[in-house]
Amino acid sequence: MNSTRIIIFAKAPVPGFAKTRLIPALGAESAAQLAQRMLMHTLEQALLAGADEVELCATPSLQDDSWRGLALAPGIIQTEQGSGDLGERLARASSRAAAAGHNVLLVGTDCPALDAAAMQAAMQALKSRDSVLIPTFDGGYALLGFKTFHSTLFENIHWSTASVARETQDRIQALSWTLATLPMLHDIDEPDDLQWLPGWLT
């Protein structure tokens, strides 16, 4: 059975770069501080989920000054997203992990409800399915997992729109993969989403 790598995609939590759509409600500094809390929560939950490997795939590089002062737990693999649109960056990280023989779980840092239990449920789903998706109420997804990499999962997707999850499901169907769809969760992307932010993150 393949090992599992959870790959966390994250921007450096600096003002004006992270969670920019929340700036009108929170201001640039507070939006960045929230981004950092959400990032650290996602890393913590990924480690608690018990995956074989946890990777932080960052932009810019973790060697950049914008990451200074961020304390990462030991054992977290540190990589950089590199160039290209989101699809190209996701494909690059996924291909690398799959080539090393891992099941892949891709997650962002926008969904506080994506906890260790949800990630464990996704890992369990891959024991009997080819892929797993945790959709979000805004039409995207909080987690995409698969046993085998295929580039069409990430090509010509209309990122940051309400059709991302549906388009991804269409690609999975076209590959004739089996899919487990887990309960839908709330992302925190827009000011209206702040109602779903847990009190302990405020």
ZADO-1210 file (C-alpha; in nm, 4 decimals, padded with zeros to 6 digits):
<atoms>
<atom x="00.0000" y="00.0000" z="00.0000" code="MET" pos="1"/>
<atom x="00.1291" y="00.3445" z="-00.0872" code="ASN" pos="2"/>
<atom x="00.2388" y="00.5858" z="00.1802" code="SER" pos="3"/>
<atom x="00.0554" y="00.9199" z="00.1990" code="THR" pos="4"/>
<atom x="00.1984" y="01.2675" z="00.1624" code="ARG" pos="5"/>
<atom x="-00.0124" y="01.5673" z="00.2609" code="ILE" pos="6"/>
<atom x="00.0989" y="01.8696" z="00.0584" code="ILE" pos="7"/>
<atom x="-00.0024" y="02.2047" z="00.2056" code="ILE" pos="8"/>
<atom x="-00.0023" y="02.4948" z="-00.0411" code="PHE" pos="9"/>
<atom x="00.0570" y="02.8287" z="00.1300" code="ALA" pos="10"/>
<atom x="00.1512" y="03.1892" z="00.0687" code="LYS" pos="11"/>
<atom x="00.3841" y="03.3694" z="00.3066" code="ALA" pos="12"/>
<atom x="00.1600" y="03.5344" z="00.5696" code="PRO" pos="13"/>
<atom x="00.2694" y="03.8912" z="00.5007" code="VAL" pos="14"/>
<atom x="00.0465" y="04.1994" z="00.4687" code="PRO" pos="15"/>
<atom x="-00.0739" y="04.2679" z="00.1181" code="GLY" pos="16"/>
<atom x="00.0178" y="03.9187" z="-00.0051" code="PHE" pos="17"/>
<atom x="-00.1873" y="03.6735" z="00.2000" code="ALA" pos="18"/>
<atom x="-00.5684" y="03.6726" z="00.2328" code="LYS" pos="19"/>
<atom x="-00.5980" y="03.9877" z="00.0232" code="THR" pos="20"/>
<atom x="-00.9721" y="03.9451" z="-00.0279" code="ARG" pos="21"/>
<atom x="-01.0180" y="03.9859" z="00.3476" code="LEU" pos="22"/>
<atom x="-00.8302" y="04.3163" z="00.3593" code="ILE" pos="23"/>
<atom x="-01.1465" y="04.5306" z="00.3137" code="PRO" pos="24"/>
<atom x="-01.2907" y="04.3746" z="00.6302" code="ALA" pos="25"/>
<atom x="-00.9796" y="04.3211" z="00.8416" code="LEU" pos="26"/>
<atom x="-00.7032" y="04.5427" z="00.7073" code="GLY" pos="27"/>
<atom x="-00.3804" y="04.4110" z="00.5589" code="ALA" pos="28"/>
<atom x="-00.2030" y="04.3452" z="00.8896" code="GLU" pos="29"/>
<atom x="-00.4892" y="04.1571" z="01.0537" code="SER" pos="30"/>
<atom x="-00.5576" y="03.9576" z="00.7363" code="ALA" pos="31"/>
<atom x="-00.1930" y="03.8465" z="00.7313" code="ALA" pos="32"/>
<atom x="-00.2049" y="03.7545" z="01.1005" code="GLN" pos="33"/>
<atom x="-00.5147" y="03.5443" z="01.0356" code="LEU" pos="34"/>
<atom x="-00.3379" y="03.3795" z="00.7415" code="ALA" pos="35"/>
<atom x="-00.0519" y="03.2807" z="00.9707" code="GLN" pos="36"/>
<atom x="-00.2866" y="03.1341" z="01.2336" code="ARG" pos="37"/>
<atom x="-00.4710" y="02.9353" z="00.9667" code="MET" pos="38"/>
<atom x="-00.1430" y="02.8107" z="00.8210" code="LEU" pos="39"/>
<atom x="-00.0134" y="02.6930" z="01.1577" code="MET" pos="40"/>
<atom x="-00.3476" y="02.5248" z="01.2313" code="HIS" pos="41"/>
<atom x="-00.3386" y="02.3393" z="00.8984" code="THR" pos="42"/>
<atom x="00.0178" y="02.2214" z="00.9591" code="LEU" pos="43"/>
<atom x="-00.0729" y="02.1048" z="01.3095" code="GLU" pos="44"/>
<atom x="-00.3779" y="01.9133" z="01.1877" code="GLN" pos="45"/>
<atom x="-00.1833" y="01.7522" z="00.9038" code="ALA" pos="46"/>
<atom x="00.0752" y="01.6243" z="01.1500" code="LEU" pos="47"/>
<atom x="-00.1987" y="01.4960" z="01.3816" code="LEU" pos="48"/>
<atom x="-00.3651" y="01.3141" z="01.0903" code="ALA" pos="49"/>
<atom x="-00.0792" y="01.0656" z="01.0889" code="GLY" pos="50"/>
<atom x="00.0241" y="01.0840" z="00.7230" code="ALA" pos="51"/>
<atom x="00.3624" y="00.9384" z="00.6374" code="ASP" pos="52"/>
<atom x="00.4882" y="01.2767" z="00.5198" code="GLU" pos="53"/>
<atom x="00.3747" y="01.6390" z="00.5479" code="VAL" pos="54"/>
<atom x="00.5060" y="01.8913" z="00.2957" code="GLU" pos="55"/>
<atom x="00.4755" y="02.2689" z="00.3080" code="LEU" pos="56"/>
<atom x="00.4860" y="02.3884" z="-00.0525" code="CYS" pos="57"/>
<atom x="00.5403" y="02.7610" z="-00.0208" code="ALA" pos="58"/>
<atom x="00.5471" y="03.0798" z="-00.2208" code="THR" pos="59"/>
<atom x="00.7823" y="03.2550" z="-00.2190" code="PRO" pos="60"/>
<atom x="01.0627" y="03.0171" z="-00.1206" code="SER" pos="61"/>
<atom x="01.0841" y="02.9409" z="00.2499" code="LEU" pos="62"/>
<atom x="01.4320" y="03.0944" z="00.2377" code="GLN" pos="63"/>
<atom x="01.2741" y="03.4314" z="00.1579" code="ASP" pos="64"/>
<atom x="01.2714" y="03.6923" z="00.4348" code="ASP" pos="65"/>
<atom x="00.8905" y="03.6962" z="00.4275" code="SER" pos="66"/>
<atom x="00.8923" y="03.3631" z="00.6135" code="TRP" pos="67"/>
<atom x="01.1315" y="03.4808" z="00.8836" code="ARG" pos="68"/>
<atom x="01.0208" y="03.3962" z="01.2355" code="GLY" pos="69"/>
<atom x="00.7799" y="03.1187" z="01.1346" code="LEU" pos="70"/>
<atom x="00.8625" y="02.8158" z="01.3480" code="ALA" pos="71"/>
<atom x="00.7911" y="02.4892" z="01.1676" code="LEU" pos="72"/>
<atom x="00.7633" y="02.1576" z="01.3490" code="ALA" pos="73"/>
<atom x="01.0496" y="01.9145" z="01.2805" code="PRO" pos="74"/>
<atom x="00.9931" y="01.6658" z="01.0027" code="GLY" pos="75"/>
<atom x="00.7932" y="01.8943" z="00.7726" code="ILE" pos="76"/>
<atom x="00.9262" y="01.8743" z="00.4168" code="ILE" pos="77"/>
<atom x="00.9890" y="02.2223" z="00.2799" code="GLN" pos="78"/>
<atom x="00.9492" y="02.2909" z="-00.0927" code="THR" pos="79"/>
<atom x="00.8630" y="02.5892" z="-00.3076" code="GLU" pos="80"/>
<atom x="00.5756" y="02.6220" z="-00.5516" code="GLN" pos="81"/>
<atom x="00.7848" y="02.7694" z="-00.8294" code="GLY" pos="82"/>
<atom x="00.6522" y="02.9496" z="-01.1348" code="SER" pos="83"/>
<atom x="00.3312" y="02.9206" z="-01.3334" code="GLY" pos="84"/>
<atom x="-00.0385" y="02.9467" z="-01.2561" code="ASP" pos="85"/>
<atom x="-00.1968" y="02.7563" z="-00.9690" code="LEU" pos="86"/>
<atom x="-00.2662" y="02.4528" z="-01.1870" code="GLY" pos="87"/>
<atom x="00.0954" y="02.4286" z="-01.2976" code="GLU" pos="88"/>
<atom x="00.2198" y="02.4604" z="-00.9410" code="ARG" pos="89"/>
<atom x="-00.0238" y="02.2001" z="-00.8074" code="LEU" pos="90"/>
<atom x="00.0666" y="01.9633" z="-01.0893" code="ALA" pos="91"/>
<atom x="00.4385" y="02.0023" z="-01.0244" code="ARG" pos="92"/>
<atom x="00.4088" y="01.9209" z="-00.6545" code="ALA" pos="93"/>
<atom x="00.1644" y="01.6361" z="-00.7154" code="SER" pos="94"/>
<atom x="00.3753" y="01.4779" z="-00.9872" code="SER" pos="95"/>
<atom x="00.6833" y="01.4893" z="-00.7652" code="ARG" pos="96"/>
<atom x="00.5079" y="01.3169" z="-00.4753" code="ALA" pos="97"/>
<atom x="00.3324" y="01.0572" z="-00.6904" code="ALA" pos="98"/>
<atom x="00.6596" y="00.9730" z="-00.8668" code="ALA" pos="99"/>
<atom x="00.8060" y="00.8951" z="-00.5242" code="ALA" pos="100"/>
<atom x="00.5282" y="00.6384" z="-00.4718" code="GLY" pos="101"/>
<atom x="00.2969" y="00.8378" z="-00.2458" code="HIS" pos="102"/>
<atom x="-00.0760" y="00.8788" z="-00.2347" code="ASN" pos="103"/>
<atom x="-00.1255" y="01.2559" z="-00.2521" code="VAL" pos="104"/>
<atom x="-00.3537" y="01.4808" z="-00.0482" code="LEU" pos="105"/>
<atom x="-00.3485" y="01.8439" z="-00.1637" code="LEU" pos="106"/>
<atom x="-00.4776" y="02.1018" z="00.0825" code="VAL" pos="107"/>
<atom x="-00.4728" y="02.4764" z="00.1227" code="GLY" pos="108"/>
<atom x="-00.4838" y="02.6819" z="00.4399" code="THR" pos="109"/>
<atom x="-00.8217" y="02.8521" z="00.3881" code="ASP" pos="110"/>
<atom x="-01.0418" y="02.5964" z="00.5633" code="CYS" pos="111"/>
<atom x="-01.0189" y="02.5757" z="00.9461" code="PRO" pos="112"/>
<atom x="-01.2780" y="02.2948" z="00.9445" code="ALA" pos="113"/>
<atom x="-01.0331" y="02.0755" z="00.7530" code="LEU" pos="114"/>
<atom x="-00.9022" y="01.9083" z="01.0661" code="ASP" pos="115"/>
<atom x="-00.7076" y="01.5910" z="01.1359" code="ALA" pos="116"/>
<atom x="-01.0248" y="01.3802" z="01.1355" code="ALA" pos="117"/>
<atom x="-01.1230" y="01.5050" z="00.7878" code="ALA" pos="118"/>
<atom x="-00.7746" y="01.4323" z="00.6550" code="MET" pos="119"/>
<atom x="-00.7833" y="01.0856" z="00.8122" code="GLN" pos="120"/>
<atom x="-01.1206" y="01.0236" z="00.6455" code="ALA" pos="121"/>
<atom x="-00.9659" y="01.1211" z="00.3110" code="ALA" pos="122"/>
<atom x="-00.6728" y="00.8837" z="00.3636" code="MET" pos="123"/>
<atom x="-00.9158" y="00.6067" z="00.4516" code="GLN" pos="124"/>
<atom x="-01.1216" y="00.6778" z="00.1397" code="ALA" pos="125"/>
<atom x="-00.8174" y="00.6212" z="-00.0811" code="LEU" pos="126"/>
<atom x="-00.7987" y="00.2630" z="00.0416" code="LYS" pos="127"/>
<atom x="-01.1061" y="00.1842" z="-00.1679" code="SER" pos="128"/>
<atom x="-01.1257" y="00.4723" z="-00.4194" code="ARG" pos="129"/>
<atom x="-00.8913" y="00.6199" z="-00.6785" code="ASP" pos="130"/>
<atom x="-00.9534" y="00.9761" z="-00.5639" code="SER" pos="131"/>
<atom x="-01.1163" y="01.1801" z="-00.2891" code="VAL" pos="132"/>
<atom x="-01.2577" y="01.5324" z="-00.2797" code="LEU" pos="133"/>
<atom x="-01.3708" y="01.7573" z="00.0030" code="ILE" pos="134"/>
<atom x="-01.5692" y="02.0341" z="-00.1700" code="PRO" pos="135"/>
<atom x="-01.6311" y="02.3787" z="-00.0246" code="THR" pos="136"/>
<atom x="-01.9498" y="02.5824" z="-00.0240" code="PHE" pos="137"/>
<atom x="-01.7985" y="02.8404" z="-00.2596" code="ASP" pos="138"/>
<atom x="-01.7582" y="02.5813" z="-00.5363" code="GLY" pos="139"/>
<atom x="-01.3925" y="02.5009" z="-00.4786" code="GLY" pos="140"/>
<atom x="-01.2367" y="02.2264" z="-00.2751" code="TYR" pos="141"/>
<atom x="-01.0509" y="02.2065" z="00.0553" code="ALA" pos="142"/>
<atom x="-00.8804" y="01.8764" z="-00.0273" code="LEU" pos="143"/>
<atom x="-00.8086" y="01.6735" z="-00.3389" code="LEU" pos="144"/>
<atom x="-00.6498" y="01.3320" z="-00.3040" code="GLY" pos="145"/>
<atom x="-00.5469" y="01.0633" z="-00.5485" code="PHE" pos="146"/>
<atom x="-00.3303" y="00.7550" z="-00.5903" code="LYS" pos="147"/>
<atom x="-00.2084" y="00.8327" z="-00.9423" code="THR" pos="148"/>
<atom x="-00.1074" y="01.1667" z="-01.0862" code="PHE" pos="149"/>
<atom x="-00.2677" y="01.2897" z="-01.4061" code="HIS" pos="150"/>
<atom x="-00.2069" y="01.6392" z="-01.5404" code="SER" pos="151"/>
<atom x="-00.5645" y="01.6894" z="-01.6626" code="THR" pos="152"/>
<atom x="-00.6739" y="01.7394" z="-01.3015" code="LEU" pos="153"/>
<atom x="-00.5062" y="02.0802" z="-01.3142" code="PHE" pos="154"/>
<atom x="-00.5122" y="02.1942" z="-01.6770" code="GLU" pos="155"/>
<atom x="-00.7470" y="02.4741" z="-01.7875" code="ASN" pos="156"/>
<atom x="-00.9358" y="02.4819" z="-01.4564" code="ILE" pos="157"/>
<atom x="-01.1045" y="02.8159" z="-01.3857" code="HIS" pos="158"/>
<atom x="-00.9309" y="02.8701" z="-01.0534" code="TRP" pos="159"/>
<atom x="-01.0912" y="03.0862" z="-00.7812" code="SER" pos="160"/>
<atom x="-01.4366" y="03.0426" z="-00.9324" code="THR" pos="161"/>
<atom x="-01.7479" y="02.8523" z="-00.8277" code="ALA" pos="162"/>
<atom x="-01.6828" y="02.5836" z="-01.0902" code="SER" pos="163"/>
<atom x="-01.3508" y="02.4433" z="-00.9618" code="VAL" pos="164"/>
<atom x="-01.4914" y="02.1396" z="-00.7812" code="ALA" pos="165"/>
<atom x="-01.7338" y="02.0562" z="-01.0638" code="ARG" pos="166"/>
<atom x="-01.4621" y="02.0858" z="-01.3280" code="GLU" pos="167"/>
<atom x="-01.2323" y="01.8656" z="-01.1197" code="THR" pos="168"/>
<atom x="-01.5043" y="01.6045" z="-01.0768" code="GLN" pos="169"/>
<atom x="-01.5577" y="01.6082" z="-01.4540" code="ASP" pos="170"/>
<atom x="-01.1856" y="01.5416" z="-01.5073" code="ARG" pos="171"/>
<atom x="-01.1937" y="01.2539" z="-01.2594" code="ILE" pos="172"/>
<atom x="-01.4952" y="01.1046" z="-01.4367" code="GLN" pos="173"/>
<atom x="-01.3195" y="01.1370" z="-01.7730" code="ALA" pos="174"/>
<atom x="-01.0257" y="00.9396" z="-01.6294" code="LEU" pos="175"/>
<atom x="-01.2712" y="00.6657" z="-01.5207" code="SER" pos="176"/>
<atom x="-01.1455" y="00.6978" z="-01.1648" code="TRP" pos="177"/>
<atom x="-01.3602" y="00.6128" z="-00.8658" code="THR" pos="178"/>
<atom x="-01.4246" y="00.9114" z="-00.6394" code="LEU" pos="179"/>
<atom x="-01.5174" y="00.9523" z="-00.2734" code="ALA" pos="180"/>
<atom x="-01.6804" y="01.2878" z="-00.1988" code="THR" pos="181"/>
<atom x="-01.6668" y="01.3826" z="00.1684" code="LEU" pos="182"/>
<atom x="-01.8860" y="01.6400" z="00.3476" code="PRO" pos="183"/>
<atom x="-01.8674" y="01.9964" z="00.2220" code="MET" pos="184"/>
<atom x="-01.6806" y="02.2554" z="00.4317" code="LEU" pos="185"/>
<atom x="-01.6527" y="02.6348" z="00.4489" code="HIS" pos="186"/>
<atom x="-01.3481" y="02.8232" z="00.3202" code="ASP" pos="187"/>
<atom x="-01.2547" y="03.1608" z="00.4685" code="ILE" pos="188"/>
<atom x="-01.1835" y="03.3702" z="00.1596" code="ASP" pos="189"/>
<atom x="-01.4247" y="03.6634" z="00.1477" code="GLU" pos="190"/>
<atom x="-01.5518" y="03.9013" z="00.4199" code="PRO" pos="191"/>
<atom x="-01.8882" y="03.7186" z="00.4242" code="ASP" pos="192"/>
<atom x="-01.7028" y="03.3956" z="00.5105" code="ASP" pos="193"/>
<atom x="-01.5816" y="03.5352" z="00.8424" code="LEU" pos="194"/>
<atom x="-01.9066" y="03.4163" z="01.0010" code="GLN" pos="195"/>
<atom x="-01.7655" y="03.0625" z="00.9696" code="TRP" pos="196"/>
<atom x="-01.4352" y="03.1492" z="01.1376" code="LEU" pos="197"/>
<atom x="-01.4011" y="02.9603" z="01.4691" code="PRO" pos="198"/>
<atom x="-01.3720" y="03.1845" z="01.7715" code="GLY" pos="199"/>
<atom x="-01.0341" y="03.0447" z="01.8683" code="TRP" pos="200"/>
<atom x="-00.8888" y="03.1743" z="01.5381" code="LEU" pos="201"/>
<atom x="-01.0060" y="03.5324" z="01.5812" code="THR" pos="202"/>
</atoms>
